[in-house]
């Protein structure tokens, strides 16, 4: 097991390096940079003449190395990460990128994990119910729910809920984690309830999509396993139907869902990103969109690198979960 972990971590290093090059190049490909954003702000909001605004923008490029060749900018960025764990300085937020990540990544991961846990537990449970009641009205209703969850775009559902909250229910505090009166207060049950009352739309929407996928996959896998010969043998031995399903069929039906955990964390992160952008929460999503809009390349590239890292970590975790679920699986050719 330890050998497997070491090999996967070592193998992830060149992959992350390649991903960082591709990400940095793609983000830099569109014309314009943060100096262009400064120039437009000076002209449109500051009333500065275009020629003077261009002079100030050019001075900003020179001071921050934006005129350097792309390869130099990339190696300056990646060297800072490797040697000092420094992701660079955010031009838009005017603070180190590491501080922006530290502020926005923890709540994003917390929301994503809550959504993932709820989607997994509810999806697997409802998938078992649907499979054991095939073609019943329960199966039909759950099938409709899973179909809606997989087809309705998350951003559209977020817009609908936002419209209802703001224009129909007259909810004022939207786009924040806490009410104003809880700002700076220590954690308590009241503060937790206030947090849930603000973030429930994000959790509901992201959970709904993940739940639908887990339900459909679990139902299909369990139906296939229930027709297997060893399940028929267990039934012929007189085992209770509940024991046949939960002890023999369900663990084997879970294999594809456990393997799916390798990509579910970045999937849930991106699902949270879509909804958070609509609601304006201070998480990763608005930071990525906002930094891309103004050409703050270091923020965008750093967050993309973080998302790529979560994908690699998720795949390693899924391999370990598969081994825990089925001891017959061996990693890296080990004999343990």
Residue frames relative to the residue before (quaternion, step in Angstrom):
aa qw qx qy qz dx dy dz
X 1.0000 0.0000 0.0000 0.0000 0.00 0.00 0.00
X 0.6676 0.4930 -0.3018 0.4692 3.57 0.92 -0.94
X 0.6333 0.5289 -0.3313 0.4577 3.58 1.00 -0.79
X 0.6333 0.5324 -0.3267 0.4569 3.56 1.02 -0.79
X 0.6616 0.5089 -0.3104 0.4549 3.58 0.91 -0.91
X 0.6614 0.5082 -0.3119 0.4551 3.57 0.91 -0.92
X 0.6706 0.4976 -0.3051 0.4578 3.60 0.90 -0.90
X 0.6624 0.4998 -0.3201 0.4571 3.59 0.96 -0.79
X 0.6463 0.5099 -0.3260 0.4647 3.60 0.99 -0.79
X 0.6640 0.4915 -0.3041 0.4743 3.58 0.94 -0.87
X 0.6653 0.4987 -0.3029 0.4658 3.59 1.03 -0.75
X 0.6301 0.5509 -0.3350 0.4327 3.58 1.17 -0.52
X 0.5630 0.6343 -0.3884 0.3602 3.60 1.13 -0.57
X 0.7126 0.4064 -0.2945 0.4902 3.68 0.68 -0.87
X 0.6052 0.5523 -0.3639 0.4431 3.60 1.10 -0.59
X 0.6594 0.4917 -0.3043 0.4805 3.58 0.96 -0.84
X 0.6143 0.5453 -0.3411 0.4572 3.58 1.06 -0.75
X 0.6701 0.4866 -0.2929 0.4779 3.58 0.93 -0.90
X 0.6518 0.5126 -0.3147 0.4619 3.58 0.96 -0.84
X 0.6398 0.5262 -0.3322 0.4509 3.58 1.02 -0.76
X 0.6326 0.5233 -0.3339 0.4630 3.60 1.02 -0.75
X 0.6803 0.4902 -0.2895 0.4616 3.57 0.84 -1.01
X 0.6619 0.5134 -0.3072 0.4515 3.58 0.91 -0.92
X 0.6712 0.5025 -0.2976 0.4565 3.56 0.87 -0.96
X 0.6649 0.5034 -0.3057 0.4593 3.57 0.97 -0.86
X 0.6574 0.5115 -0.3170 0.4535 3.61 0.94 -0.85
X 0.6755 0.4975 -0.3003 0.4538 3.56 0.92 -0.90
X 0.6963 0.4640 -0.2700 0.4764 3.57 1.07 -0.72
X 0.5093 0.6981 -0.4033 0.3011 3.59 1.22 -0.38
X 0.6658 0.4828 -0.3486 0.4496 3.68 0.77 -0.77
X 0.5413 -0.6260 0.4419 0.3463 3.60 -1.06 0.63
X 0.7055 0.4561 -0.3365 0.4256 3.53 -1.20 0.59
X 0.0702 -0.7723 0.6302 0.0376 3.54 -1.28 0.47
X 0.7514 -0.3852 0.2622 0.4673 3.56 -1.27 -0.16
X 0.5877 0.5709 -0.3731 0.4354 3.59 1.13 -0.53
X 0.6166 0.5286 -0.3454 0.4702 3.58 1.09 -0.62
X 0.6169 0.5323 -0.3349 0.4733 3.56 1.10 -0.71
X 0.6388 0.5150 -0.3202 0.4735 3.59 1.01 -0.83
X 0.6484 0.5251 -0.3204 0.4485 3.59 0.93 -0.89
X 0.6761 0.4841 -0.3044 0.4646 3.60 0.88 -0.90
X 0.6403 0.5137 -0.3325 0.4644 3.60 1.02 -0.72
X 0.6430 0.5201 -0.3280 0.4565 3.58 1.00 -0.78
X 0.6890 0.4771 -0.2819 0.4671 3.57 0.97 -0.84
X 0.7589 0.4267 -0.2187 0.4406 3.57 0.75 -1.09
X 0.8004 0.2767 -0.1348 0.5145 3.58 0.95 -0.84
X 0.7316 0.4185 -0.2443 0.4796 3.57 1.10 -0.60
X 0.3985 -0.7455 0.4573 0.2763 3.57 1.22 -0.24
X 0.3807 0.7277 -0.4833 0.3032 3.60 1.20 0.49
X 0.5474 -0.6083 0.4600 0.3447 3.57 -1.10 0.73
X 0.6074 -0.5947 0.3741 0.3707 3.63 -0.98 0.75
X 0.6681 0.4962 -0.3301 0.4455 3.63 0.88 -0.77
X 0.6644 0.4804 -0.3118 0.4802 3.60 1.00 -0.73
X 0.6260 0.5283 -0.3372 0.4641 3.56 1.06 -0.71
X 0.6422 0.5165 -0.3224 0.4656 3.58 1.03 -0.75
X 0.6213 0.5333 -0.3416 0.4613 3.60 1.04 -0.72
X 0.6747 0.4797 -0.2955 0.4768 3.58 0.93 -0.86
X 0.6356 0.5207 -0.3330 0.4627 3.58 1.03 -0.73
X 0.6590 0.5039 -0.3089 0.4652 3.57 0.95 -0.83
X 0.6233 0.5279 -0.3351 0.4696 3.57 1.05 -0.72
X 0.6366 0.5156 -0.3271 0.4710 3.58 1.06 -0.74
X 0.6277 0.5304 -0.3410 0.4565 3.60 1.00 -0.77
X 0.6694 0.5007 -0.3052 0.4561 3.56 0.89 -0.89
X 0.6846 0.5025 -0.2925 0.4396 3.58 0.92 -0.90
X 0.7794 0.3327 -0.1667 0.5041 3.60 1.05 -0.71
X 0.5498 -0.6673 0.3801 0.3287 3.60 1.20 0.31
X 0.3700 0.7539 -0.4783 0.2570 3.59 1.17 0.42
X 0.6395 0.5079 -0.3302 0.4733 3.59 1.28 -0.23
X 0.4805 0.6649 -0.4438 0.3606 3.58 1.25 -0.12
X 0.6165 -0.5356 0.4069 0.4093 3.62 -1.15 0.45
X 0.6508 -0.5551 0.3579 0.3744 3.54 -1.14 0.68
X 0.6604 0.5190 -0.3228 0.4363 3.60 0.92 -0.84
X 0.6383 0.5103 -0.3329 0.4705 3.60 1.07 -0.69
X 0.6384 0.5165 -0.3275 0.4674 3.57 0.97 -0.80
X 0.6513 0.5177 -0.3228 0.4512 3.57 0.98 -0.83
X 0.7122 0.4513 -0.2800 0.4590 3.60 0.76 -0.99
X 0.5845 0.5422 -0.3829 0.4666 3.60 1.12 -0.49
X 0.6715 0.4989 -0.2877 0.4662 3.57 1.00 -0.87
X 0.7272 0.4411 -0.2569 0.4589 3.60 0.74 -1.03
X 0.6128 0.5387 -0.3522 0.4584 3.60 1.10 -0.62
X 0.6398 0.5228 -0.3258 0.4596 3.57 1.01 -0.76
X 0.6398 0.5184 -0.3257 0.4647 3.58 1.05 -0.74
X 0.7144 0.4695 -0.2626 0.4475 3.58 0.82 -1.02
X 0.7659 0.3978 -0.2081 0.4602 3.58 0.83 -0.96
X 0.8271 0.1784 -0.0638 0.5291 3.61 0.94 -0.83
X 0.3748 -0.7180 0.4829 0.3328 3.57 1.31 -0.05
X 0.4183 0.6826 -0.4598 0.3843 3.51 1.11 0.90
X 0.2431 -0.8111 0.5213 0.1060 3.57 -0.51 1.22
X 0.6434 -0.5150 0.3241 0.4646 3.56 1.25 0.15
X 0.5185 -0.6281 0.4894 0.3117 3.53 -1.37 -0.01
X 0.3882 -0.7191 0.5300 0.2266 3.55 -0.85 0.99
X 0.3729 -0.7395 0.5208 0.2068 3.54 -0.74 1.08
X 0.6949 0.4885 -0.2708 0.4530 3.56 0.97 -0.89
X 0.7561 0.3662 -0.2000 0.5041 3.60 0.86 -0.97
X 0.2917 -0.7945 0.4816 0.2273 3.59 1.33 -0.27
X 0.6318 0.4426 -0.3607 0.5242 3.53 0.89 1.02
X 0.6517 -0.4925 0.3649 0.4467 3.62 -1.16 0.27
X 0.5537 -0.6206 0.4404 0.3382 3.55 -1.03 0.83
X 0.5907 0.5857 -0.3620 0.4208 3.58 1.08 -0.69
X 0.6434 0.5094 -0.3246 0.4703 3.59 1.06 -0.69
X 0.6261 0.5259 -0.3348 0.4682 3.57 1.05 -0.77
X 0.6536 0.5040 -0.3068 0.4740 3.58 0.98 -0.89
X 0.6673 0.5138 -0.3040 0.4454 3.59 0.92 -0.92
X 0.6685 0.4985 -0.3010 0.4627 3.58 1.09 -0.64
X 0.8062 0.3475 -0.1440 0.4567 3.57 0.87 -0.95
X 0.6308 0.5710 -0.3522 0.3898 3.61 1.05 -0.59
X 0.6507 0.5293 -0.3537 0.4139 3.69 0.79 -0.80
X 0.6948 0.4316 -0.3219 0.4767 3.68 0.76 -0.80
X 0.6057 0.5529 -0.3608 0.4442 3.59 1.11 -0.62
X 0.6796 0.4733 -0.2900 0.4797 3.58 0.87 -0.95
X 0.6271 0.5374 -0.3444 0.4465 3.60 0.99 -0.77
X 0.6601 0.4908 -0.3037 0.4808 3.59 0.93 -0.88
X 0.6654 0.5126 -0.3094 0.4459 3.58 0.92 -0.91
X 0.6693 0.4966 -0.3079 0.4589 3.59 0.94 -0.83
X 0.6279 0.5192 -0.3391 0.4703 3.59 1.00 -0.77
X 0.6611 0.5002 -0.3040 0.4693 3.57 0.93 -0.90
X 0.6632 0.5148 -0.3079 0.4476 3.57 0.96 -0.86
X 0.6572 0.5043 -0.3158 0.4627 3.59 0.91 -0.88
X 0.6693 0.4873 -0.3017 0.4727 3.58 0.90 -0.89
X 0.6666 0.5028 -0.3085 0.4557 3.59 0.92 -0.89
X 0.6601 0.5047 -0.3142 0.4592 3.59 1.00 -0.78
X 0.6978 0.4717 -0.2888 0.4552 3.59 0.77 -1.01
X 0.7072 0.4453 -0.2718 0.4772 3.57 0.82 -0.96
X 0.6681 0.5164 -0.3103 0.4367 3.60 0.90 -0.86
X 0.6747 0.4736 -0.2981 0.4812 3.57 0.90 -0.89
X 0.6616 0.5126 -0.3144 0.4480 3.57 0.91 -0.86
X 0.6924 0.4527 -0.2794 0.4875 3.58 0.88 -0.88
X 0.5997 0.5546 -0.3558 0.4540 3.58 1.13 -0.57
X 0.6346 0.5093 -0.3210 0.4846 3.57 1.05 -0.76
X 0.6439 0.5182 -0.3218 0.4618 3.58 0.96 -0.87
X 0.6773 0.4980 -0.2988 0.4516 3.58 0.89 -0.91
X 0.6763 0.4996 -0.3019 0.4493 3.59 0.95 -0.86
X 0.7066 0.4512 -0.2712 0.4729 3.57 0.97 -0.78
X 0.7275 0.3086 -0.2191 0.5723 3.59 1.28 -0.09
X 0.0469 0.8576 -0.5092 0.0544 3.53 0.97 0.89
X 0.8549 0.1172 -0.1496 0.4827 3.54 -1.07 1.03
X 0.4951 0.6218 -0.4595 0.3964 3.61 1.20 0.30
X 0.6795 -0.4654 0.3493 0.4469 3.58 -1.27 0.09
X 0.5920 0.5591 -0.3617 0.4540 3.60 1.13 -0.60
X 0.6554 0.5054 -0.3002 0.4742 3.57 0.95 -0.91
X 0.6487 0.5263 -0.3174 0.4489 3.58 1.00 -0.80
X 0.6676 0.4954 -0.3016 0.4668 3.58 0.90 -0.92
X 0.6697 0.4888 -0.2999 0.4718 3.58 0.92 -0.89
X 0.6195 0.5378 -0.3416 0.4586 3.58 1.09 -0.65
X 0.6338 0.5159 -0.3248 0.4761 3.58 1.05 -0.77
X 0.6445 0.5226 -0.3181 0.4586 3.58 0.98 -0.87
X 0.6760 0.4840 -0.2997 0.4679 3.59 0.89 -0.89
X 0.6250 0.5354 -0.3401 0.4551 3.59 1.05 -0.73
X 0.6676 0.4908 -0.3009 0.4721 3.58 0.92 -0.88
X 0.6627 0.5296 -0.3075 0.4311 3.56 0.95 -0.85
X 0.7214 0.4309 -0.2421 0.4850 3.57 1.10 -0.68
X 0.7321 0.4363 -0.2416 0.4640 3.60 1.14 -0.38
X 0.6452 0.5027 -0.3417 0.4628 3.62 1.05 -0.62
X 0.4217 -0.6984 0.5071 0.2781 3.64 -0.69 0.97
X 0.5275 -0.6635 0.4290 0.3122 3.55 -0.93 0.88
X 0.6485 0.5159 -0.3383 0.4460 3.57 0.97 -0.78
X 0.6293 0.5281 -0.3406 0.4573 3.61 1.07 -0.67
X 0.6506 0.4986 -0.3144 0.4788 3.57 0.96 -0.84
X 0.6309 0.5300 -0.3297 0.4608 3.59 1.06 -0.73
X 0.6482 0.5096 -0.3199 0.4668 3.60 0.97 -0.81
X 0.6418 0.5230 -0.3278 0.4550 3.59 0.96 -0.83
X 0.6773 0.4786 -0.2955 0.4742 3.60 0.87 -0.96
X 0.6355 0.5270 -0.3316 0.4566 3.59 0.99 -0.80
X 0.6402 0.5248 -0.3207 0.4602 3.59 0.98 -0.84
X 0.6672 0.4987 -0.3051 0.4616 3.58 0.90 -0.92
X 0.6737 0.5074 -0.3067 0.4412 3.59 0.89 -0.92
X 0.7508 0.4228 -0.2252 0.4547 3.57 0.81 -1.03
X 0.8053 0.3298 -0.1536 0.4681 3.59 0.73 -1.06
X 0.7375 0.3857 -0.2377 0.5009 3.60 1.12 -0.47
X 0.7790 0.3002 -0.1616 0.5263 3.57 0.97 -0.85
X 0.3663 -0.7757 0.4516 0.2452 3.57 1.35 0.00
X 0.2417 0.7599 -0.5552 0.2364 3.58 0.93 0.90
X 0.2877 -0.8044 0.5027 0.1324 3.58 -0.69 1.10
X 0.7482 0.3972 -0.2136 0.4866 3.58 0.88 -0.94
X 0.2052 0.7568 -0.5802 0.2205 3.54 0.07 1.36
X 0.7653 0.3460 -0.2558 0.4788 3.56 -1.01 0.77
X 0.6918 0.3862 -0.2895 0.5370 3.59 1.14 0.53
X 0.5319 -0.6428 0.4555 0.3106 3.53 -1.27 0.41
X 0.8071 0.1316 -0.0418 0.5740 3.58 1.04 -0.75
X 0.5493 -0.5583 0.4972 0.3732 3.52 -1.32 0.32
X 0.6695 -0.5247 0.3432 0.3984 3.55 -1.21 0.51
X 0.6747 0.5238 -0.3142 0.4144 3.61 0.93 -0.78
X 0.6798 0.4653 -0.2938 0.4848 3.59 1.26 -0.34
X 0.4262 0.7196 -0.4622 0.2948 3.60 1.23 -0.01
X 0.8370 0.1516 -0.1381 0.5073 3.57 -0.78 1.05
X 0.5254 0.6370 -0.4173 0.3795 3.61 1.23 -0.03
X 0.5298 -0.6146 0.4630 0.3566 3.62 -1.08 0.57
X 0.6376 -0.5463 0.3790 0.3889 3.54 -1.24 0.47
X 0.1128 0.7529 -0.6399 0.1045 3.52 -1.08 0.87
X 0.6857 -0.4639 0.3423 0.4444 3.54 -1.27 0.11
X 0.6403 0.5289 -0.3249 0.4524 3.58 1.01 -0.76
X 0.6577 0.4939 -0.3151 0.4735 3.59 0.99 -0.78
X 0.6301 0.5255 -0.3356 0.4627 3.58 1.05 -0.73
X 0.6461 0.5058 -0.3178 0.4751 3.60 0.96 -0.84
X 0.6404 0.5181 -0.3231 0.4659 3.58 1.02 -0.78
X 0.6237 0.5338 -0.3305 0.4656 3.59 1.05 -0.76
X 0.6667 0.4985 -0.3023 0.4644 3.58 0.88 -0.94
X 0.6535 0.5243 -0.3210 0.4416 3.59 0.97 -0.79
X 0.6928 0.4602 -0.2773 0.4810 3.60 1.18 -0.43
X 0.7820 0.3560 -0.1804 0.4787 3.59 0.96 -0.81
X 0.4149 0.7392 -0.4683 0.2494 3.61 1.19 -0.08
X 0.6236 0.5293 -0.3927 0.4205 3.69 0.91 -0.58
X 0.6370 0.5197 -0.3295 0.4643 3.59 1.01 -0.78
X 0.6696 0.4940 -0.2976 0.4680 3.57 0.90 -0.92
X 0.6604 0.5183 -0.3150 0.4428 3.58 0.90 -0.90
X 0.7067 0.4727 -0.2833 0.4438 3.59 0.78 -0.99
X 0.6854 0.4683 -0.2936 0.4740 3.59 0.86 -0.91
X 0.6466 0.5122 -0.3200 0.4661 3.60 1.05 -0.75
X 0.6176 0.5806 -0.3434 0.4045 3.58 0.98 -0.83
X 0.6871 0.4739 -0.2895 0.4685 3.58 0.90 -0.89
X 0.6804 0.4808 -0.2919 0.4697 3.60 0.93 -0.87
X 0.6129 0.5502 -0.3360 0.4569 3.57 1.05 -0.76
X 0.6539 0.5251 -0.3193 0.4414 3.59 0.90 -0.88
X 0.6641 0.4924 -0.3106 0.4691 3.58 0.92 -0.88
X 0.6744 0.4963 -0.3057 0.4533 3.60 0.81 -0.95
X 0.6462 0.5315 -0.3272 0.4391 3.57 0.98 -0.80
X 0.6834 0.4898 -0.2924 0.4556 3.58 0.85 -0.94
X 0.6740 0.4869 -0.3003 0.4675 3.58 0.91 -0.90
X 0.6650 0.5016 -0.3123 0.4567 3.58 0.89 -0.88
X 0.6424 0.5201 -0.3330 0.4538 3.59 0.93 -0.80
X 0.6885 0.4797 -0.2916 0.4592 3.59 0.82 -0.97
X 0.6747 0.4930 -0.3054 0.4566 3.60 0.89 -0.87
X 0.6753 0.4996 -0.3029 0.4501 3.57 0.91 -0.90
X 0.6221 0.5253 -0.3442 0.4676 3.60 1.01 -0.71
X 0.6519 0.5053 -0.3165 0.4686 3.57 1.00 -0.76
X 0.6786 0.4886 -0.2940 0.4629 3.58 0.93 -0.89
X 0.6403 0.5497 -0.3355 0.4186 3.60 0.98 -0.78
X 0.6809 0.4543 -0.2874 0.4974 3.59 1.22 -0.37
X 0.4534 0.6944 -0.4478 0.3344 3.58 1.28 0.11
X 0.6290 -0.5774 0.3750 0.3611 3.53 -1.22 0.55
X 0.6668 0.5089 -0.3318 0.4317 3.60 0.90 -0.80
X 0.6094 0.5284 -0.3577 0.4707 3.61 1.16 -0.51
X 0.6364 0.5087 -0.3237 0.4811 3.58 1.01 -0.77
X 0.6283 0.5295 -0.3326 0.4629 3.57 1.06 -0.73
X 0.6461 0.5148 -0.3218 0.4627 3.58 0.96 -0.84
X 0.6474 0.5025 -0.3214 0.4745 3.57 1.01 -0.77
X 0.6528 0.5270 -0.3169 0.4425 3.59 0.99 -0.84
X 0.6450 0.5146 -0.3213 0.4648 3.59 1.17 -0.53
X 0.5736 -0.6391 0.3592 0.3654 3.57 1.26 0.00
X 0.3658 0.7299 -0.5050 0.2801 3.59 1.20 0.33
X 0.5516 -0.5986 0.4497 0.3677 3.60 -1.04 0.65
X 0.6035 -0.5961 0.3879 0.3605 3.57 -1.08 0.73
X 0.6260 0.5447 -0.3406 0.4420 3.58 1.04 -0.73
X 0.6643 0.4906 -0.3008 0.4771 3.58 1.00 -0.83
X 0.6182 0.5405 -0.3447 0.4548 3.59 1.03 -0.74
X 0.7020 0.4722 -0.2750 0.4566 3.56 0.89 -0.94
X 0.7725 0.4041 -0.2123 0.4415 3.57 0.66 -1.13
X 0.7483 0.4035 -0.2286 0.4743 3.62 0.99 -0.74
X 0.7860 0.3217 -0.1670 0.5008 3.58 1.02 -0.67
X 0.7605 0.4012 -0.2248 0.4583 3.59 0.79 -0.96
X 0.6894 0.5205 -0.3010 0.4040 3.59 0.74 -1.06
X 0.6597 0.5090 -0.3525 0.4260 3.69 0.76 -0.83
X 0.6878 0.4598 -0.2909 0.4805 3.60 0.98 -0.74
X 0.6410 0.5166 -0.3300 0.4619 3.59 1.11 -0.58
X 0.6183 0.5811 -0.3368 0.4081 3.58 1.20 -0.43
X 0.4661 0.7227 -0.4373 0.2629 3.62 1.14 -0.44
X 0.7037 0.4447 -0.3094 0.4598 3.67 0.69 -0.88
X 0.6447 0.5173 -0.3325 0.4542 3.60 1.04 -0.68
X 0.6350 0.5102 -0.3321 0.4756 3.58 1.05 -0.71
X 0.6409 0.5090 -0.3239 0.4746 3.59 0.99 -0.78
X 0.6189 0.5625 -0.3289 0.4386 3.57 1.12 -0.68
X 0.5348 0.6381 -0.4085 0.3740 3.60 1.19 -0.42
X 0.5417 0.6397 -0.3966 0.3742 3.59 1.19 -0.39
X 0.7778 0.2839 -0.1601 0.5374 3.59 1.08 -0.61
X 0.5076 0.6968 -0.4142 0.2920 3.58 1.23 -0.22
X 0.6257 0.5555 -0.3670 0.4064 3.61 1.00 -0.70
X 0.6931 0.4114 -0.3085 0.5052 3.65 0.77 -0.80
X 0.5884 0.5612 -0.3762 0.4441 3.62 1.13 -0.56
X 0.6825 0.4619 -0.2898 0.4867 3.57 0.91 -0.88
X 0.6066 0.5483 -0.3556 0.4527 3.59 1.09 -0.66
X 0.6848 0.4595 -0.2889 0.4864 3.58 0.92 -0.88
X 0.6071 0.5372 -0.3576 0.4637 3.59 1.09 -0.61
X 0.6432 0.4969 -0.3104 0.4930 3.55 1.04 -0.78
X 0.6183 0.5666 -0.3468 0.4199 3.57 1.02 -0.82
X 0.6530 0.5260 -0.3219 0.4397 3.59 0.85 -0.94
X 0.7117 0.4515 -0.2614 0.4704 3.56 0.82 -1.02
X 0.6508 0.5286 -0.3234 0.4386 3.60 0.97 -0.85
X 0.6028 0.5476 -0.3603 0.4550 3.59 1.09 -0.65
X 0.6593 0.5019 -0.3112 0.4654 3.59 0.95 -0.86
X 0.7535 0.3823 -0.2125 0.4909 3.59 0.90 -0.91
X 0.4277 -0.7415 0.4378 0.2751 3.60 1.24 -0.17
X 0.3011 0.7622 -0.5227 0.2349 3.60 1.07 0.60
X 0.4910 -0.6647 0.4818 0.2915 3.56 -1.15 0.68
X 0.3511 0.7074 -0.5296 0.3095 3.55 0.41 1.29
X 0.7862 -0.3361 0.2246 0.4675 3.56 -1.30 -0.24
X 0.6243 0.6052 -0.3463 0.3523 3.58 0.92 -0.90
X 0.7162 0.4213 -0.2742 0.4841 3.62 0.63 -1.00
X 0.6146 0.5514 -0.3575 0.4364 3.61 1.07 -0.64
X 0.6606 0.4918 -0.3103 0.4747 3.60 0.97 -0.83
X 0.6809 0.4867 -0.2964 0.4600 3.58 0.82 -0.98
X 0.6811 0.4958 -0.2943 0.4513 3.58 0.88 -0.91
X 0.6708 0.4911 -0.3062 0.4638 3.60 0.95 -0.83
X 0.6392 0.5098 -0.3327 0.4699 3.60 1.03 -0.67
X 0.6436 0.5488 -0.3259 0.4224 3.58 1.01 -0.76
X 0.7725 0.3306 -0.1775 0.5123 3.59 1.07 -0.70
X 0.5462 -0.6519 0.3891 0.3540 3.60 1.23 0.08
X 0.3856 0.7018 -0.5053 0.3215 3.59 1.14 0.56
X 0.1737 -0.8730 0.4472 0.0880 3.52 0.48 1.31
X 0.6554 0.5440 -0.3381 0.4002 3.62 0.93 -0.75
X 0.6261 0.5158 -0.3400 0.4758 3.58 1.06 -0.66
X 0.6789 0.4936 -0.2959 0.4559 3.58 0.83 -0.98
X 0.6897 0.4835 -0.2904 0.4541 3.58 0.81 -0.98
X 0.6531 0.5184 -0.3224 0.4482 3.59 0.98 -0.78
X 0.6647 0.4842 -0.3111 0.4764 3.58 0.95 -0.82
X 0.6305 0.5201 -0.3399 0.4652 3.60 1.00 -0.70
X 0.6371 0.5136 -0.3223 0.4759 3.58 1.05 -0.75
X 0.6296 0.5225 -0.3313 0.4699 3.58 1.05 -0.73
X 0.6551 0.5047 -0.3143 0.4663 3.61 0.96 -0.83
X 0.6299 0.5150 -0.3338 0.4759 3.60 1.06 -0.73
X 0.6333 0.5273 -0.3293 0.4609 3.59 1.03 -0.74
X 0.6413 0.5134 -0.3323 0.4634 3.60 0.99 -0.77
X 0.6106 0.5469 -0.3551 0.4495 3.61 1.08 -0.64
X 0.6691 0.4862 -0.2960 0.4778 3.59 0.93 -0.88
X 0.6517 0.5029 -0.3156 0.4719 3.58 0.93 -0.88
X 0.6436 0.5349 -0.3203 0.4439 3.58 0.98 -0.82
X 0.6536 0.5063 -0.3178 0.4642 3.59 0.99 -0.78
X 0.6344 0.5131 -0.3335 0.4723 3.60 1.02 -0.74
X 0.6549 0.5080 -0.3131 0.4637 3.58 0.94 -0.89
X 0.6476 0.5185 -0.3312 0.4496 3.61 0.95 -0.80
X 0.6275 0.5236 -0.3403 0.4650 3.61 1.02 -0.72
X 0.6653 0.4932 -0.3044 0.4706 3.58 0.96 -0.83
X 0.6443 0.5147 -0.3244 0.4635 3.59 1.03 -0.73
X 0.6189 0.5385 -0.3441 0.4566 3.57 1.06 -0.69
X 0.6439 0.5086 -0.3194 0.4740 3.57 1.01 -0.78
X 0.6574 0.5041 -0.3116 0.4654 3.58 0.98 -0.83
X 0.6698 0.4996 -0.2917 0.4654 3.59 1.07 -0.77
X 0.8039 0.0842 -0.0012 0.5887 3.57 0.96 -0.88
X 0.2916 -0.7966 0.5026 0.1667 3.63 -0.18 1.22
X 0.5444 0.6240 -0.4090 0.3834 3.62 1.19 -0.27
X 0.6080 0.5461 -0.3491 0.4586 3.56 1.24 -0.45
X 0.1230 -0.7869 0.6027 0.0485 3.56 -0.91 0.92
X 0.2864 -0.7635 0.5601 0.1464 3.53 -1.06 0.80
X 0.8652 0.0877 -0.0743 0.4880 3.53 -1.02 0.87
X 0.6274 -0.5678 0.3382 0.4118 3.55 1.11 0.57
X 0.3893 0.7262 -0.4887 0.2868 3.61 1.19 0.35
X 0.3785 -0.7359 0.5255 0.1974 3.53 -1.23 0.50
X 0.4437 0.7008 -0.4599 0.3169 3.56 1.24 0.22
